[in-house]
Amino acid sequence: MSDTVSAALVGATGGAGTTRTTLELATTLANDGRDVAVLDAAFATQGLADYHDGRLETDMTALLVEPETPLDAGLAEFSLPERVPGSVACVPASAPFERLARAKTAEAARRFGTRVAEASAAFDHVLLDVPPVAANQAIAAADAAQRVVTVAPATDRGVEANRRLRDRLADLGIETHATLATHGRFEAADAFVPDTDAPVPASLDTAGTFAPTVAHAAETTVTTELDLEFEEKGVLDSVDGFLPSSLRRLTE
């Protein structure tokens, strides 16, 4: 396995499905035996907290405004079946307005890089759930990651928003490495995550086309090759070039 790769998944628009995409990628990596941390920079929606049962004693905002608090205090295990050899630990944002405001300051945002470095020392991969870049913590999260991957819906609005986001990141001196499409595909996307009505994590169901396309998206996001097995029936016609390395090797 390669060295730790941290990747910021940055939503081009609201409703792009960035949080779910991040969790599906993390689950796929865990299914390959990787230990993955997911850090939340989407303070406005706090959507990652919706996937956690129970009370969060320490959230992502607390880790940014309380530098003496250890990272471990904020890690909440994402429940996966026992058959999954790896793990996913999340640090959601879930805080009162007063602490949210303090976590958005420039000083607090600078600590995001420190928390990413701490997670990188303890996990095989670190994924950051980042909203459209318009606040200090979102900029800091994108800047702290080794790779920046934009997430955009396959609509005219999404494609245009993705172009604007990449331009904005470039203006900030942040390189964009790939684009993931949701709700369909578009030409500029390097990989895509198809729609599904199944609950998270749907990427553990190897019978359909969702899992292999998510696996390809995970490989694209963290520049790795996964050793996963999928049921091949009907997959080749459906994913059309968006195959994970394991399936591409089988079909060459």
C-alpha positions as CSV (number, residue, x, y, z in Angstrom):
1,M,0.0,0.0,0.0
2,S,1.2,3.5,-0.9
3,D,1.9,6.3,1.6
4,T,-1.1,8.2,3.1
5,V,-2.9,10.4,0.6
6,S,-5.2,13.1,1.8
7,A,-7.8,14.3,-0.6
8,A,-10.3,17.2,-0.4
9,L,-13.6,16.6,-2.1
10,V,-14.9,20.0,-2.9
11,G,-18.5,20.5,-3.9
12,A,-19.1,22.7,-6.9
13,T,-22.7,23.4,-5.8
14,G,-25.0,22.7,-3.0
15,G,-26.8,19.4,-3.5
16,A,-23.9,17.9,-5.5
17,G,-23.8,14.9,-3.1
18,T,-20.3,15.6,-1.8
19,T,-20.9,14.2,1.7
20,R,-22.4,10.9,0.5
21,T,-19.8,10.6,-2.2
22,T,-17.0,11.1,0.4
23,L,-18.5,8.4,2.6
24,E,-19.0,6.0,-0.3
25,L,-15.3,6.5,-1.3
26,A,-14.2,6.0,2.3
27,T,-16.2,2.8,2.6
28,T,-14.8,1.4,-0.7
29,L,-11.3,2.1,0.5
30,A,-12.1,0.4,3.8
31,N,-13.4,-2.6,1.9
32,D,-9.9,-2.9,0.4
33,G,-8.4,-3.1,3.9
34,R,-7.6,0.6,4.3
35,D,-8.2,2.7,7.5
36,V,-9.8,6.0,6.5
37,A,-10.5,9.3,8.3
38,V,-13.2,11.7,7.1
39,L,-12.9,15.3,8.3
40,D,-15.8,17.7,7.9
41,A,-15.4,21.2,6.6
42,A,-19.0,21.7,5.6
43,F,-20.0,23.7,8.7
44,A,-23.1,25.2,7.2
45,T,-24.9,21.9,6.4
46,Q,-23.2,19.7,9.0
47,G,-24.4,16.8,6.8
48,L,-21.8,14.3,8.0
49,A,-23.3,14.4,11.5
50,D,-26.5,12.9,10.0
51,Y,-24.6,9.6,9.5
52,H,-23.6,9.4,13.1
53,D,-25.8,7.8,15.8
54,G,-25.5,9.3,19.3
55,R,-24.1,12.4,20.8
56,L,-20.9,14.0,19.6
57,E,-18.9,15.1,22.5
58,T,-16.1,16.6,20.4
59,D,-16.8,17.7,16.8
60,M,-14.6,19.2,14.1
61,T,-15.2,22.8,15.2
62,A,-14.0,21.9,18.7
63,L,-10.8,20.5,17.3
64,L,-10.2,23.8,15.5
65,V,-10.9,26.2,18.4
66,E,-9.4,23.9,21.1
67,P,-5.9,23.1,19.8
68,E,-5.0,21.1,23.0
69,T,-7.8,18.6,22.4
70,P,-6.4,15.4,20.8
71,L,-7.7,14.3,17.4
72,D,-8.8,11.0,18.9
73,A,-11.4,12.8,21.0
74,G,-13.3,13.8,17.8
75,L,-13.1,10.5,15.9
76,A,-16.5,8.7,15.6
77,E,-16.5,5.3,14.1
78,F,-18.7,4.9,11.0
79,S,-20.5,1.6,11.3
80,L,-19.5,-1.0,8.8
81,P,-20.2,-4.8,8.5
82,E,-17.7,-7.0,10.3
83,R,-16.7,-8.5,6.9
84,V,-15.1,-5.1,5.9
85,P,-11.4,-5.4,6.8
86,G,-10.7,-1.7,7.1
87,S,-12.3,1.1,9.0
88,V,-13.8,4.6,8.6
89,A,-13.6,7.2,11.4
90,C,-15.4,10.5,10.9
91,V,-15.0,13.9,12.6
92,P,-18.3,15.6,11.8
93,A,-19.1,19.2,12.4
94,S,-22.0,19.6,14.9
95,A,-21.9,22.7,17.0
96,P,-23.8,25.7,18.3
97,F,-23.6,28.9,16.3
98,E,-21.1,30.6,18.7
99,R,-18.5,27.8,18.2
100,L,-19.2,27.6,14.5
101,A,-18.4,31.3,14.2
102,R,-15.1,30.9,16.1
103,A,-14.2,27.9,13.9
104,K,-14.5,30.0,10.8
105,T,-11.9,32.5,11.9
106,A,-8.6,32.6,10.0
107,E,-6.7,31.5,13.1
108,A,-9.0,28.4,13.6
109,A,-8.9,27.6,9.9
110,R,-5.1,27.5,9.9
111,R,-5.4,24.6,12.4
112,F,-7.2,22.5,9.8
113,G,-3.8,21.7,8.2
114,T,-2.5,20.5,11.6
115,R,-5.5,18.2,12.1
116,V,-5.1,16.8,8.5
117,A,-1.4,16.1,9.3
118,E,-2.4,14.4,12.6
119,A,-4.9,12.2,10.8
120,S,-2.4,11.4,8.0
121,A,-0.1,10.0,10.6
122,A,-2.7,7.6,11.9
123,F,-4.7,6.6,8.8
124,D,-4.0,5.2,5.4
125,H,-6.2,7.8,3.8
126,V,-7.7,11.1,4.8
127,L,-10.8,12.5,3.0
128,L,-12.1,16.0,3.5
129,D,-15.8,16.8,3.0
130,V,-15.5,20.4,1.7
131,P,-18.3,22.8,0.6
132,P,-18.0,25.3,-2.3
133,V,-15.0,27.4,-1.5
134,A,-16.4,30.6,0.1
135,A,-15.2,30.4,3.8
136,N,-12.0,30.2,5.7
137,Q,-12.3,26.6,6.7
138,A,-13.2,25.4,3.2
139,I,-10.1,27.2,1.7
140,A,-7.9,25.8,4.5
141,A,-9.2,22.3,4.0
142,A,-8.6,22.4,0.2
143,D,-5.1,23.9,0.8
144,A,-4.2,21.3,3.4
145,A,-5.0,18.3,1.2
146,Q,-2.4,16.7,-1.1
147,R,-5.1,16.2,-3.8
148,V,-8.1,18.4,-4.6
149,V,-11.1,16.7,-6.4
150,T,-14.1,18.7,-7.3
151,V,-17.6,17.1,-7.2
152,A,-20.2,18.4,-9.6
153,P,-23.7,17.3,-10.7
154,A,-24.0,16.4,-14.4
155,T,-26.3,19.3,-15.2
156,D,-25.6,22.5,-17.1
157,R,-25.6,24.4,-13.8
158,G,-23.2,21.9,-12.3
159,V,-20.8,21.9,-15.2
160,E,-20.6,25.7,-15.1
161,A,-20.2,25.8,-11.3
162,N,-17.4,23.2,-11.6
163,R,-15.6,25.5,-14.1
164,R,-16.0,28.5,-11.7
165,L,-14.8,26.5,-8.8
166,R,-11.7,25.3,-10.5
167,D,-11.0,28.9,-11.6
168,R,-11.5,30.1,-8.0
169,L,-9.1,27.4,-6.6
170,A,-6.5,28.4,-9.2
171,D,-6.9,32.0,-8.1
172,L,-6.1,30.9,-4.6
173,G,-3.0,29.0,-5.8
174,I,-4.7,25.6,-5.1
175,E,-4.2,22.9,-7.8
176,T,-7.2,20.8,-8.9
177,H,-6.3,17.2,-9.6
178,A,-9.6,15.6,-10.8
179,T,-13.4,16.0,-11.1
180,L,-16.1,13.5,-10.0
181,A,-19.5,13.8,-11.6
182,T,-22.7,12.9,-9.7
183,H,-26.2,12.3,-11.0
184,G,-24.8,11.4,-14.4
185,R,-21.6,12.0,-16.4
186,F,-20.1,14.9,-18.3
187,E,-17.1,15.1,-20.6
188,A,-14.7,16.9,-18.2
189,A,-15.2,14.4,-15.4
190,D,-12.5,11.9,-14.6
191,A,-14.9,9.6,-12.8
192,F,-18.5,9.5,-11.7
193,V,-20.7,8.3,-8.9
194,P,-24.1,7.0,-10.2
195,D,-27.4,7.7,-8.4
196,T,-28.8,5.1,-6.1
197,D,-31.7,4.7,-3.8
198,A,-29.9,2.4,-1.5
199,P,-28.8,3.6,1.9
200,V,-25.2,4.4,2.7
201,P,-23.0,2.6,2.2
202,A,-24.3,1.2,-1.1
203,S,-20.7,0.6,-2.4
204,L,-20.5,-2.7,-0.5
205,D,-23.1,-4.3,-2.7
206,T,-20.9,-5.8,-5.5
207,A,-23.8,-7.2,-7.5
208,G,-24.7,-3.9,-9.4
209,T,-22.9,-1.2,-11.2
210,F,-22.7,1.2,-8.3
211,A,-19.8,-0.4,-6.5
212,P,-17.3,-0.7,-9.4
213,T,-17.9,2.8,-10.5
214,V,-17.4,4.1,-7.0
215,A,-14.2,2.0,-6.8
216,H,-12.9,3.7,-9.9
217,A,-13.8,7.1,-8.4
218,A,-11.9,6.1,-5.2
219,E,-8.8,5.1,-7.3
220,T,-9.0,8.4,-9.1
221,T,-9.4,10.4,-5.9
222,V,-6.4,9.0,-4.0
223,T,-4.3,7.7,-6.9
224,T,-4.3,4.0,-5.9
225,E,-5.3,0.6,-7.2
226,L,-7.8,-1.4,-5.4
227,D,-7.9,-5.2,-5.2
228,L,-11.7,-5.7,-5.1
229,E,-13.9,-8.3,-6.7
230,F,-17.2,-7.4,-8.5
231,E,-19.8,-9.4,-10.2
232,E,-19.1,-8.8,-13.9
233,K,-22.5,-9.5,-15.4
234,G,-23.8,-6.4,-17.0
235,V,-21.1,-4.2,-15.5
236,L,-19.1,-3.6,-18.7
237,D,-22.0,-2.2,-20.7
238,S,-23.1,0.1,-17.8
239,V,-19.9,1.7,-16.7
240,D,-18.3,2.2,-20.1
241,G,-14.7,2.9,-19.4
242,F,-15.2,3.8,-15.7
243,L,-13.8,0.6,-14.3
244,P,-11.7,0.0,-11.3
245,S,-8.2,-1.3,-12.0
246,S,-9.2,-4.8,-10.8
247,L,-11.9,-5.2,-13.4
248,R,-9.9,-3.5,-16.1
249,R,-7.2,-6.1,-15.7
250,L,-9.7,-8.9,-16.0
251,T,-11.1,-7.6,-19.2
252,E,-7.9,-6.6,-21.0
